[in-house]
Amino acid sequence: MNKVFLLPLLLAMLFMYLIDRKSMNNAHAVNRWIARVLYVISIGIWIYGTSTKSSVYVATWLTRFIDMWLPPTL
């Protein structure tokens, strides 16, 4: 794994969480849960993307999965 790029990502995610913490605490419980899960998923995708030598990344798979629910006009 390319650990050189992992530290800046983790610092950026921590910084974003600290900035959003006040507004996330005021949000409904479901929205807090979704926001925190998205933070964890994004860190996981980034770690997987930097640790694999494969050309198929999780973000590509998720994009195709999300495209199923988007209307065709977008």
C-alpha positions as CSV (number, residue, x, y, z in Angstrom):
1,M,0.0,0.0,0.0
2,N,1.2,3.5,-0.8
3,K,1.3,4.8,2.8
4,V,2.7,8.2,1.7
5,F,-0.7,9.1,0.4
6,L,-2.7,7.6,3.2
7,L,-1.7,10.1,5.9
8,P,-2.8,13.2,3.9
9,L,-6.1,11.5,3.2
10,L,-6.7,10.6,6.8
11,L,-5.8,14.2,7.9
12,A,-8.1,15.6,5.3
13,M,-11.0,13.4,6.4
14,L,-10.4,14.3,10.0
15,F,-10.3,18.0,9.1
16,M,-13.6,17.6,7.2
17,Y,-15.2,15.7,10.0
18,L,-14.1,18.4,12.5
19,I,-15.5,21.1,10.3
20,D,-18.8,19.3,9.8
21,R,-19.1,18.0,13.4
22,K,-21.3,20.8,14.6
23,S,-23.8,20.6,11.7
24,M,-23.8,16.8,11.9
25,N,-24.6,16.8,15.6
26,N,-27.6,19.1,14.8
27,A,-28.9,16.8,12.1
28,H,-31.4,14.0,12.5
29,A,-30.0,10.7,13.7
30,V,-30.5,9.1,10.3
31,N,-28.6,11.8,8.5
32,R,-25.7,11.6,11.1
33,W,-25.6,7.8,10.5
34,I,-25.5,8.2,6.7
35,A,-22.8,10.9,6.9
36,R,-20.5,8.9,9.1
37,V,-21.0,5.8,7.0
38,L,-20.1,7.7,3.8
39,Y,-16.9,9.0,5.5
40,V,-16.0,5.4,6.4
41,I,-16.9,4.1,2.9
42,S,-14.8,6.8,1.2
43,I,-11.8,6.0,3.3
44,G,-12.2,2.3,2.5
45,I,-12.5,3.0,-1.2
46,W,-9.4,5.2,-1.2
47,I,-7.4,2.6,0.8
48,Y,-8.5,-0.2,-1.6
49,G,-7.7,2.0,-4.6
50,T,-4.2,2.7,-3.4
51,S,-3.4,-0.8,-2.2
52,T,-4.5,-2.8,-5.3
53,K,-2.7,-3.2,-8.6
54,S,-5.9,-4.1,-10.3
55,S,-7.4,-1.9,-12.9
56,V,-11.0,-2.4,-11.6
57,Y,-11.6,-0.1,-8.6
58,V,-14.5,0.0,-6.2
59,A,-15.4,3.5,-7.3
60,T,-16.0,2.2,-10.8
61,W,-18.2,-0.6,-9.6
62,L,-20.2,1.8,-7.3
63,T,-20.7,4.2,-10.2
64,R,-22.2,1.4,-12.3
65,F,-24.3,0.3,-9.4
66,I,-25.6,3.9,-8.7
67,D,-26.3,4.4,-12.5
68,M,-29.1,1.9,-12.2
69,W,-31.2,4.3,-10.1
70,L,-30.4,7.5,-11.9
71,P,-32.9,8.7,-14.5
72,P,-31.6,8.4,-18.1
73,T,-31.8,12.2,-18.7
74,L,-29.0,12.9,-16.2
